[in-house]
Amino acid sequence: SGIAELWTYGKHKGAPAGEFKVLVEKRFNEGEEEYIAAMNRHDEAAADKITVRSWSFVEVKFGDAAATPLTVNVDGNTKMLEVDVSPAVKTEIPYMK
């Protein structure tokens, strides 16, 4: 269960009236802190030896604009919207360096 705030274009709180696709991602990058620390030290040799594994905890389709089945309708009175991305999963996905 999670709560999120809706922002439009990352700048404006809320959204204008209309129907919108919803994208949801929840991921964790295992080993990323060690990788970033090596890169910050400019130690590319050490960074190359570090394996970072990336995990998605919701189905990947929910984070893809072309694939998500989630939509919401916003009107002038909308205060709360609910979307269902269950069940929880743990899927390994490519890590983007």
C-alpha positions as CSV (number, residue, x, y, z in Angstrom):
1,S,0.0,0.0,0.0
2,G,1.3,3.4,-0.9
3,I,0.3,7.0,-1.2
4,A,1.5,9.3,-3.9
5,E,0.9,12.9,-4.9
6,L,0.0,13.8,-8.5
7,W,2.1,16.4,-10.2
8,T,1.8,17.6,-13.8
9,Y,5.1,17.9,-15.7
10,G,6.9,17.7,-12.4
11,K,6.1,21.4,-11.8
12,H,2.4,21.8,-10.9
13,K,0.7,20.1,-8.0
14,G,-2.5,18.3,-9.2
15,A,-3.8,17.9,-12.8
16,P,-6.3,19.6,-15.0
17,A,-9.6,17.8,-15.7
18,G,-9.5,14.9,-18.1
19,E,-8.6,11.3,-18.5
20,F,-5.0,10.3,-17.9
21,K,-2.8,7.2,-18.1
22,V,-1.1,6.3,-14.9
23,L,2.5,5.1,-14.6
24,V,3.7,3.4,-11.4
25,E,7.2,2.3,-10.7
26,K,8.8,0.9,-7.5
27,R,12.3,-0.3,-7.9
28,F,15.4,-1.0,-5.9
29,N,19.0,-1.0,-7.2
30,E,21.1,-3.5,-5.2
31,G,24.8,-2.5,-5.1
32,E,24.2,1.0,-6.6
33,E,25.6,2.9,-3.6
34,E,28.9,1.1,-3.9
35,Y,29.0,1.7,-7.7
36,I,28.2,5.4,-7.3
37,A,30.9,5.8,-4.6
38,A,33.5,4.3,-6.9
39,M,32.4,6.6,-9.8
40,N,32.6,9.6,-7.4
41,R,36.2,8.6,-6.6
42,H,36.8,8.4,-10.4
43,D,37.8,4.8,-9.9
44,E,36.3,3.3,-13.1
45,A,38.3,0.0,-12.6
46,A,36.6,-0.6,-9.3
47,A,33.2,0.5,-10.7
48,D,33.5,-2.0,-13.6
49,K,33.9,-4.8,-11.1
50,I,30.7,-3.9,-9.2
51,T,27.5,-5.7,-10.2
52,V,24.3,-3.6,-9.7
53,R,21.1,-5.6,-9.8
54,S,17.8,-3.7,-10.4
55,W,14.5,-5.0,-9.1
56,S,10.9,-3.9,-9.9
57,F,8.3,-4.5,-7.2
58,V,5.3,-3.9,-9.5
59,E,4.7,-5.4,-12.8
60,V,6.9,-3.7,-15.4
61,K,3.8,-2.9,-17.6
62,F,2.6,-0.3,-15.0
63,G,5.7,1.8,-15.7
64,D,5.4,1.7,-19.5
65,A,3.1,4.4,-21.2
66,A,2.4,2.1,-24.1
67,A,1.5,-0.9,-21.9
68,T,-0.1,0.4,-18.7
69,P,-3.8,-0.5,-18.4
70,L,-4.2,2.2,-15.6
71,T,-6.2,5.3,-16.3
72,V,-7.9,7.9,-14.0
73,N,-10.5,10.5,-14.6
74,V,-9.9,13.9,-12.9
75,D,-12.7,16.4,-12.6
76,G,-13.1,19.6,-10.6
77,N,-14.1,17.7,-7.5
78,T,-11.5,15.0,-7.4
79,K,-9.6,14.7,-4.1
80,M,-8.4,11.1,-4.1
81,L,-7.8,8.5,-6.8
82,E,-7.1,4.8,-6.3
83,V,-5.2,2.5,-8.7
84,D,-4.5,-1.2,-8.1
85,V,-1.0,-2.5,-9.1
86,S,-1.3,-5.8,-7.2
87,P,0.0,-8.4,-6.7
88,A,3.5,-7.4,-5.5
89,V,6.3,-9.0,-7.6
90,K,10.0,-9.0,-7.6
91,T,11.3,-9.0,-11.1
92,E,14.9,-8.4,-12.1
93,I,15.2,-5.6,-14.7
94,P,18.2,-4.1,-16.5
95,Y,20.1,-1.6,-14.5
96,M,20.7,1.6,-16.5
97,K,24.1,3.1,-15.8
